């Protein structure tokens, strides 16, 4: 798979720099000529000249058979060339000579993985994680091998450790997500087998429909779940959210109210009731509900924007101004950000601060125009991608190395 090739190359290049350190050891133990040859072979490897590097490392391994780094780097070359059996032999020789050689167990395990020797791969890579517990790549490859071995829970444990060590590594995040997804699928599968008529089954199906924006289907499944578990906390709030997504505000409000009867501490139900109150024009009730929700859970999404709207309904323009100004600095959702600037313009106008009102409306219009241009560009790209008479970009054109 392409991500495997890229990852091997990336890790492979990192290890190459380590070889220069070993070259100093070689210089102390062998002739300057061998040291120069080792450096040349390492340089060839760094430059991607694998044939030359492989030839030189093979010769060095033969002439200095007890020098572990020569066998190790020869293994790296053979692995990059796809000659996995030869790579395994070289890595094993390097470990025989130096069992503590950093990276050798990792790359031996990767080579075993590529030959589908999954049990051997796991056992070998695990040795690397024991010897070098802060090596994120080792934990990631342990997780990859465990996933391939269909052990998702063990994979997730390894990948969680990798993510703690390298939280911004997209490869780790991808494989971690895949492992946890497999665990979820396994859990849901067992749940369906154990009790296919459980309310939990309907809840899971409803959540899947909601994520796919099939809101009417989600509503039907939540209603079935509630028939089986009418007082289960959370279900009415989730159903209310789907009613609101389907444009059924009255039904949504009734469900949120019911949720608070079952669970008075449900923050989301209370907060969403406040938002609905804004849409009905009831600023007093909206402010009360949102402020109580924020005391329970500070930092709810769009809270400054919604409080600003509530204060506007109450005629409290100075308070509304503070909330809307804050919303324009912290809001991440582009549509809400646009509306925050628009409402801010209205508040400035009410306060007779006309230059600021004009600037706020101009900012709103600029953001709206930028979004429209972006949408047009995306539409053009989509049309080109869907046109059978247009040659599509190659992988190398869209993913330059």
N, C-alpha and C positions, 0 to 999 in steps of 0.2 A: 504494500500500500504506500501511496506517495508520502503520507505523513511519517511513516517509518523511515523512509529514505532520508527525508529532510532532517528528522530528529537524529538519526545516526550520524549524518554529516555534521550537524551542529555540535553534537557531543564529541564526535571524532576530532573536530578541529580544536576543541578545547583541550583535549588530552594531548594533542600534538605539542602544545607549548610545554607540557610537563616533560616531554622527551628531552628538551634542552638541558633540564636539570640532571637527567640521567647521563647526559653526554659528559658532564663534568666527572662523574664517577668513572666512566669509561676512560677518560683521559688519565686518571690516576692509575688505572689498572692495566691499560693497554697502550699501544703505540700511538703517537700523534696521527699517524696515517689512518688508523682505524677510527680515531675520533673525528677526523675530517670527513671520512666516508659516512659516518653516522649522521653528522650534521647535514651533509648533502642529501642523504636519503630522507631525513626529516623535512628538509626544505622542499624536496620534490613532493613529499606527501602533502605539505601545506599548500603547494601550488596545484594540487590535483593531478600530478603526474604519477598515477598509481603504478603503472608498469615499471617505470624506472625505480620508484621507491621500493616496490616489491622485490625487484632483482637485487638491489643493494642490501636490503634487510635480510633477504634469504642468504646472501653471501656472508654477511656479517654473522648471522646466526650459526652458520657452518664453521666460520673461522674462529669465532669466540662463543662456543656452545654454552658456556656458563653465564653469559651476559643476558639476564632476564629481559631488559628493555628491548633488545633486538628482536626477541621472539614476540614480545608484546606488540611492538609496532608492526611487525610482519603480520600478526593476527588482525590488527586494525585494517591494514591494506587489503588482506584477503577477504575480510568481512565486507568492506566497501565494494569489492569486486564481485560480491555475491558467491564467493567460494567458501561457503560456511564450514564445510568439513575441515578444510585446511586451516581456517581461522581457529576452529575449536582446538585443533592439535597444537597450534602455536600458543594460544592462550593457556592451555594446560601446561605446556612446557615452561612458560614464564612463571606460572604459579608454583610449579615444582621447584623452580630455582629460587623464587621469592614469594612465599605464600602471602606476604603483606603488601604486595604490589597494588597500589591504588588503581582501581578501575578494571583490573584484570577479571575479577569475578563478574562484574557488571557486563563487560563485553562478551565474556564467555557465555553468560546467561542469555544475552541478546542473540548470539549465534545459535544457541540451542533453541531459542524461541522460533527463530526463522526456519528451523528444520522441524518445527512442531514437536520438539521434545519438551513438552510443557512441564512435566514433573521435574526434569533435570534443570530446566530454566529457573523455575521457582526456587529450588533448593540452592542453586548457585547464586542467584541474585540476592537471596536472603543473606548469604554470607557477606555480601558487599554492604548491606544495610547494617549488619552487626558491626563490621569493621569501621564503617564510615556512616554513622547514624545521621549526619547532617547533610548527606548527599541527596538532594531532592530528586535527581535523575534516577538514582538507584531505587528509591521508593516508588517513583512513577512506573518504572519498568517492572517492578515487582507487582504493582497493581495491574498493569497491562497483561502480564503473564497469568495472573490469577483470574482475570476476566476471561481470557482465552480458555482457561481451564474450567470455566463455568463455576467459579467460586466468588460470586459478586460481593459477599460480605467481607471476605478477606481482602478482596481488591479495594473495596471502599476504605477499609482501615489503612491500607498502605497509601492510597491516594490522598486521604485526609492528611496523613503525615507529610506527604510531598507538598500539598497545598499550604500547610503551615510553614514549611521551609521556603517555598517560592510562591507566594500568594498571587503574583501577577503572571505566572507562566500559563499561557493559553492552552498548551498541550496538556498540562496537568489538569487544568480546570475542565477541559473537554472530557478527558478520560474519567475524572472524578464524577462528573455529571452522568456519564454513561453507566458507571458502576452503581450509583445510587438509583438511577432509573431502573436498572435490572432488579435491584432489591425491591423497589416499589412494585414492579410488574409481578415479581414472584409473590409478594405479600398479597396483592390483589387477587392473583390466581388462586392462592390457597383460600382466601376469604370466600371467593365464589364457590369453591368446592365444598367448604365446610358448611356454609349457610347461604345458598343462592337467593333466599327470600329475605335476607337481612336488610334492615334499613340502610346499613352501611353500603351495601351494594348499590342501592339507588343513589346514595350520596356521591359515591365515586363516579357513577355514570353521569350524574348531574354536573359534577365539577369538570369532567371531560368535555361535556357539551358546552359548558360556560366558557372554557378556555378556547373552544373552537367557534365561539360566538353564535352557537345555536341556542339562543336564549329561550325560545318557546319549548324546545325539547328539555332544556335544563329545568325550566319551571315544572314541567310534568313530572320529572324524576324527583325533584325536591318535594313535590306534593305527595308522591307515593311514599317517600321516606318519612314525611311527617305523619301520614296515616298510621305507619307502623311505630313511630316514636314521637308522639305529639308534643312531649315536654322536653325533648332533647335539646340542650343549649346549643345555639349556633345555627340550627337548621332554618329557623324563621328569618334570621338575619341574612343568610345566604339566599333564601327564596326572595326576600325583599329586594336584594341587590339585583336579582335577575328580572323581577318585575320592573324595576326602575330602568334597567338596560333595554327592556322591551317597550318602554314608554308608558307604562301603567303606574302612574304616580300614586293613585289612591290605594291600589292593591299593595304597593310597596310600603306605604305609610302604615297600613294595617299590620303588615308582617313585622315591621320594625317595632311597632307598639307591642305586639304579641311577644316578641323576643324579650323586650324589657320586663314584661310580666314574669317570664320564665327566669331570666337572668338580668337583674337590675344593673349589673356591672358590665354589661356588654357595651364597650366603648364605641364600636363601629355602628351599632344600631342607633345609639343616641346621637352620634355625630351625623349620620346620614339622615336622621329625622330633622336635624338642624338645617341641613342643606335643602331638604324638601320644603321646610318652612320658609326659607329665602325665596324659593321659586313660587311659593304661594303669596309672598309679600308680607309675611308675618315676621318682622324684624326682631321683636321682643322675644318671641319663643325661640327663634333661630339663635340669637345671641346666648340665651340661657342654656340651651342644649349644647351648643358648641363649646362654650366656656367650661361647663361641667365635664364634658368629654376630654378637653385638653388638660384639666386638672388630673384626670385619671391617667391620661397618656399624652404627654406633651409631644409636639412635633408631628401631629397628624397632617397628612397630605392636604395642601391647598388651604390650610387653616387661616393664614393671614388674608388670603383673598376672600374667603367666605366670611370672616369676621368683618372685613371691610365692607362687603355687600350688606351684611346685617346692620352695621352702623349707618350706612347710607339710608336704609329703609327707615331707621329711627330718626333721621335728620341730624345725627351726630357726625358732622362732616370732618371736624378736626380729628376725632378718633378714627374715622374711616380713612382719612389721609395717611395716618401713621401705619395702619395695617396694609394699605395698598402700596405704599412706598416700600415697605418691607417685602411684600409679595414680588415686586418688580426686581428685587435683588436676589431672592432665594428660589423663585419658582423655576422648576425644570421642565414642566410641561409647556410646550410652545403655545398651544391654544389658550391655556389659562394665563400664560404670560401676556399674550396679546390682550385678553380681556382685562387684565389688571391695569395695563396702560390705558385702555379705553375708559374704564371706570375712574381711574385716577384723573383723567382729563375732565370728566364730568364734575368730580369733587372740586378740582381747582377752579372750574368755572363757577360753581356755586359759591366758592370763597372769594370770587372776583379777582383771582390771580390768573389773568388772561394769558400772559406770556408762557407761564408754566403749563396752562391748559393746552395751548397750541402745540407746545413741545411734546406733551404726553400723547396727544392725538396723532402728531406726526410720527412719533415712535411706534405707536400702534399700527399706523398705515404702512410704515417701512417693514415691520415684522410680517404683516399680512402679505405684502408684495413679495418679500423674500420667500415666504412659504409657498405662494402661488408659483413663483419661478421654479422652485425646487420640485414642486409637484409636476410641472410641465416637463422638466428634464427627466424625471423618473418615468413619466408616461411615454416620452420619446424613446427612452432606452428599452422600455417594455415592448413597444411596438416593433422596434428593430429586432429584439430577441425573438419575437413571435412571427416575424416575416420569414417564410421558407425560402424566399429568393435572395436573402441577405446572408453573406458568409459570416459566421459567428467568429469572435476572437478565439484564438487558440489559448491553451492553458498558460503557455509561456508569455503571451501578450497580456493576459490579465493578472498573472502572478510573477512579475519579474524577480529574478533571483539576484 
